[in-house]
């Protein structure tokens, strides 16, 4: 493959890795953000924790892989993002840290205040990460100005506009709905019923926010602003964006009857497809520009930011082995821990070292 073809291939692979992360970690974030709503009872909260306990750290592998692929394939992209988004990316890191610590430390002491504190850490950490990623990717859709050589960003407060804040809030609510749909698949009894109530309440809100984000984004920041896209890109963004809205609406509508397994499977398919197509729309918009708008006299695009052909060739060979392994592990882990959980499955709380961390009740 030529260097240009390898650059396009790795842009697509980076997009796939980010989409996989948001699809899988999206419901993890959503479940944790719903602790204060569905998990007011400690036993019900433990059911929620155990639905994501076996897989949350595996889901984060997709983030590490996406970040690593960006760094290796597009070092200019990576460094330019950090020049202007250092504080937001630091917030993401801190959110992920306190979220991970909460899973590992919550069961170390038999004290309700101790557990409640770490559960709140999981909620706050998930909220921070979801909000920051929503604002960040909305800025990529909008286009962030860069200047200088090497290119760098400036003006932290310019990241916050009505459109980008809409993107942040929309992603938070979509993840909460995605998490509630996941709980309806993985839990039974009272947790399942409360998750159904959350979907009925937040589902229409999520659809409205997503529709507003897609419509405003396509009108205010259309594909025609991107010099690297052809004439059909605008239509593609409208089509894929509206598919995202329709998929989310479909997922919400599938929960008109609670407890119907087939409908719950379709609902999860719908919310997952909505997240995937939303980020497909964003990656269409940033093709070539990588989400930046160079000022006059500044040269920056996907080809300038990319690594050498030798590096991309080596990475492609490694990806042929690594990506199937990650996919196989992900599928295997969800198959092993596919059983539904309820409060009846929860063993007594313990503080022993043998049961530290998340108690996996899937058996």
C-alpha positions in Angstrom: 0.0 0.0 0.0 1.1 3.6 -0.7 1.8 6.0 2.1 -1.4 7.9 1.4 -3.5 4.7 1.5 -1.9 3.7 4.8 -2.8 7.1 6.2 -6.4 6.7 5.2 -6.4 3.1 6.6 -5.2 4.2 10.0 -7.6 7.1 10.2 -10.4 4.6 9.7 -8.9 2.2 12.2 -8.6 5.0 14.8 -12.2 5.8 14.2 -13.2 2.1 14.7 -11.3 2.0 17.9 -13.0 5.1 19.3 -16.4 3.9 18.2 -15.7 0.5 19.9 -14.7 2.4 23.1 -17.8 4.6 23.2 -20.2 1.7 22.4 -18.8 -0.6 25.2 -17.7 1.9 27.8 -20.8 4.1 27.1 -23.0 1.7 29.0 -20.4 1.3 31.8 -20.4 5.1 32.2 -24.2 5.1 32.1 -24.6 2.4 34.7 -22.3 4.3 37.1 -24.0 7.6 36.5 -27.3 5.9 37.4 -26.1 4.7 40.8 -27.9 7.6 42.6 -31.1 7.0 40.6 -31.5 3.3 40.5 -29.1 2.2 43.2 -30.3 4.1 46.3 -30.7 0.7 48.0 -27.2 -0.7 48.7 -28.1 -4.2 47.5 -29.6 -2.9 44.2 -26.5 -0.8 43.7 -24.3 -4.0 44.1 -26.4 -5.6 41.4 -25.6 -2.6 39.1 -21.9 -2.8 40.0 -21.8 -6.6 39.3 -23.3 -6.1 35.8 -20.3 -4.2 34.7 -17.7 -5.5 37.2 -16.3 -8.3 35.0 -15.9 -6.2 31.9 -15.3 -2.5 32.7 -11.5 -2.7 32.7 -11.6 -4.7 29.4 -13.7 -2.0 27.8 -11.1 0.6 28.7 -8.6 -1.4 26.6 -10.3 0.2 23.6 -9.5 3.7 24.9 -5.8 2.8 25.4 -5.6 1.2 22.0 -7.3 4.3 20.4 -5.0 6.7 22.2 -1.9 4.6 21.3 -3.0 4.3 17.7 -3.4 8.1 17.5 0.0 8.7 19.1 1.8 6.2 16.8 0.0 6.8 13.5 -0.7 10.6 13.8 1.8 12.1 16.3 1.0 15.6 14.9 -2.7 15.1 15.7 -1.8 13.8 19.2 0.6 16.6 20.1 -1.7 19.4 18.7 -4.7 18.1 20.7 -2.6 18.2 23.9 -1.4 21.7 23.1 -4.9 23.1 23.6 -6.8 20.3 25.4 -4.3 19.5 28.1 -6.7 20.5 31.0 -9.7 18.5 29.5 -7.6 15.5 28.8 -6.2 15.7 32.4 -9.8 15.7 33.6 -10.5 12.6 31.6 -7.5 10.9 33.1 -8.5 11.9 36.7 -12.1 10.7 36.0 -10.9 7.4 34.8 -8.5 7.0 37.8 -11.1 7.7 40.5 -13.6 5.5 38.6 -11.2 2.6 38.5 -10.2 3.1 42.1 -13.8 3.0 43.2 -14.3 -0.5 41.7 -11.2 -1.9 43.4 -11.5 -0.2 46.8 -15.3 -0.1 47.6 -15.4 -3.6 49.2 -12.2 -3.3 51.3 -14.0 -2.1 54.4 -17.5 -3.2 55.8 -18.6 0.4 56.2 -21.6 2.0 54.4 -20.0 5.4 54.3 -16.8 3.9 52.8 -18.7 2.2 50.0 -21.0 5.1 49.4 -17.9 7.4 49.0 -16.3 5.2 46.4 -19.6 4.6 44.6 -19.9 8.4 44.3 -16.4 8.5 42.9 -17.5 6.1 40.1 -20.5 8.3 39.4 -18.6 11.5 39.3 -15.7 10.0 37.3 -18.0 8.6 34.7 -19.9 12.0 34.4 -16.7 13.9 34.0 -15.3 11.6 31.3 -18.6 11.5 29.4 -19.1 15.3 29.5 -15.5 16.1 28.5 -15.5 13.6 25.6 -18.8 15.0 24.4 -17.5 18.6 24.5 -14.2 17.5 22.9 -15.7 15.7 19.9 -18.3 18.4 19.4 -15.3 20.8 19.1 -13.8 18.5 16.5 -17.0 18.6 14.5 -17.0 22.4 14.8 -13.4 22.8 14.0 -10.7 24.1 16.3 -8.4 26.8 15.1 -4.6 26.1 15.1 -1.7 28.3 14.1 2.1 28.4 14.2 4.7 25.9 13.2 4.5 23.4 14.8 0.7 24.0 14.9 -0.8 24.6 18.4 -4.1 25.6 19.8 -4.9 28.5 22.1 -7.9 29.9 23.9 -9.2 27.2 26.4 -12.4 29.0 27.0 -13.2 29.1 23.3 -13.9 25.4 23.6 -17.1 26.1 25.3 -19.9 27.2 23.0 -23.6 26.4 23.0 -23.0 23.7 20.3 -20.1 22.0 22.1 -22.0 22.1 25.5 -25.0 20.6 23.8 -22.7 17.8 22.6 -21.4 17.2 26.1 -24.9 17.1 27.7 -26.2 15.0 24.8 -23.5 12.3 25.3 -24.0 12.2 29.0 -27.8 11.6 28.6 -27.3 9.1 25.7 -24.8 7.1 27.9 -27.3 7.1 30.8 -30.0 5.7 28.5 -27.5 3.2 27.0 -26.6 2.1 30.5 -30.2 1.7 31.5 -30.9 -0.4 28.5 -27.9 -2.6 29.4 -29.2 -3.0 32.9 -32.6 -4.1 31.5 -30.6 -6.9 29.7 -28.3 -7.8 32.6 -30.6 -7.4 35.7 -33.9 -8.8 36.8 -36.3 -7.8 39.6 -36.3 -4.3 41.0 -33.2 -3.1 39.2 -34.6 -4.2 35.9 -37.9 -2.4 36.6 -36.2 0.9 37.7 -34.0 0.8 34.6 -37.1 0.5 32.5 -38.5 3.6 34.3 -35.3 5.6 33.5 -35.5 4.7 29.8 -39.1 6.0 29.7 -38.1 9.2 31.4 -34.7 10.0 29.8 -35.2 8.3 26.4 -37.2 11.0 24.8 -34.8 13.6 26.2 -31.8 11.8 24.7 -33.5 11.6 21.3 -34.3 15.3 21.4 -30.8 16.3 22.4 -29.2 14.0 19.7 -31.6 15.3 17.0 -30.7 18.9 18.0 -27.0 18.2 17.9 -27.1 16.5 14.5 -29.3 19.1 12.9 -27.4 22.1 14.3 -24.1 20.6 13.5 -25.0 19.9 9.9 -26.4 23.4 9.4 -23.9 25.5 11.4 -20.8 23.4 10.6 -21.5 21.5 7.4 -19.2 19.1 5.5 -18.8 21.8 2.9 -16.5 23.6 5.3 -14.0 20.8 5.0 -11.8 21.2 1.9 -10.9 17.5 2.0 -14.4 16.2 1.5 -16.2 15.8 -1.8 -19.7 16.9 -2.8 -21.4 13.8 -1.4 -20.0 14.2 2.2 -22.7 16.6 3.2 -25.5 14.2 2.2 -23.6 11.3 3.9 -23.4 13.3 7.2 -27.1 14.1 7.1 -28.0 10.4 6.3 -25.7 8.9 9.0 -26.7 11.5 11.6 -30.4 10.9 11.1 -29.8 7.2 11.2 -28.3 7.8 14.6 -31.4 9.7 15.8 -33.7 7.0 14.3 -31.7 4.2 16.0 -31.9 5.9 19.4 -35.6 6.5 19.0 -36.0 2.8 18.0 -34.1 1.7 21.1 -36.3 3.8 23.3 -39.5 2.6 21.7 -38.5 -1.1 22.1 -39.0 -0.5 25.9 -42.7 0.2 25.7 -43.2 -3.3 27.1 -40.9 -4.2 30.0 -39.5 -7.7 30.5 -39.8 -8.8 26.8 -36.4 -10.3 26.1 -36.5 -9.8 22.3 -37.5 -6.1 22.7 -34.7 -5.5 25.2 -32.1 -7.1 22.8 -33.4 -4.8 20.0 -33.3 -1.8 22.4 -29.6 -2.4 23.1 -29.0 -2.8 19.4 -30.7 0.5 18.8 -28.8 2.5 21.4 -25.5 0.9 20.4 -26.1 1.7 16.8 -27.0 5.3 17.7 -23.7 5.8 19.4 -21.7 4.2 16.7 -23.3 6.2 13.8 -23.0 9.4 15.8 -19.3 9.0 15.9 -19.2 7.8 12.3 -20.8 11.2 11.4 -18.1 13.0 13.4 -15.3 11.1 11.8 -16.7 11.9 8.4 -16.6 15.5 9.3 -13.0 15.5 10.5 -11.6 13.5 7.6 -8.4 15.2 6.4 -8.6 18.1 8.9 -8.5 15.9 12.1 -10.9 18.4 13.6 -8.7 21.5 13.1 -9.0 24.7 11.1 -5.6 26.1 10.3 -5.3 29.9 10.3 -3.8 31.6 7.2 -0.2 30.7 6.8 -0.4 27.5 8.8 -0.2 24.1 7.1 -1.8 21.2 8.9 -3.8 18.2 7.8 -4.0 14.4 8.2 -1.1 13.8 5.8 1.2 16.3 7.6 0.3 14.9 11.0 0.9 11.2 10.0 3.9 9.0 10.7 6.2 7.6 8.1 5.3 4.8 5.7 7.7 2.4 7.5 5.9 3.1 10.8 2.4 2.7 9.4 3.4 -0.5 7.6 4.8 -2.0 10.9 1.7 -0.9 12.8 -0.6 -2.5 10.1 1.2 -5.9 10.6 0.8 -5.6 14.4 -2.9 -4.7 14.0 -3.5 -7.9 12.0 -2.7 -9.8 15.1 -3.8 -7.4 17.9 -7.2 -6.3 16.7 -8.7 -9.9 16.3 -7.3 -10.8 19.8 -9.1 -7.8 21.4 -12.3 -8.6 19.6 -12.1 -12.3 20.6 -11.5 -11.4 24.2 -14.3 -8.9 24.3 -16.8 -11.4 22.8 -15.6 -14.2 25.1 -15.9 -12.1 28.2 -19.5 -11.0 27.5 -20.5 -14.5 26.7 -19.1 -15.9 29.9 -20.8 -13.2 32.0 -24.1 -13.1 30.2 -26.3 -14.3 33.1 -28.9 -11.9 34.5 -28.4 -10.7 38.1 -30.8 -9.7 40.8 -30.7 -8.9 44.5 -31.2 -12.6 45.3 -27.8 -13.3 43.7 -25.9 -10.9 46.0 -23.7 -12.6 48.7 -23.3 -10.8 52.0 -20.9 -7.8 52.0 -17.4 -8.8 53.0 -14.2 -6.8 53.8 -11.7 -9.7 53.5 -8.8 -9.4 51.2 -10.1 -12.4 49.2 -13.2 -10.6 48.2 -11.7 -7.1 47.8 -12.9 -5.2 44.8 -16.0 -6.0 42.8 -17.7 -9.2 43.9 -18.6 -11.0 40.8 -21.9 -12.8 41.3 -22.3 -14.2 37.8 -21.1 -17.5 38.9 
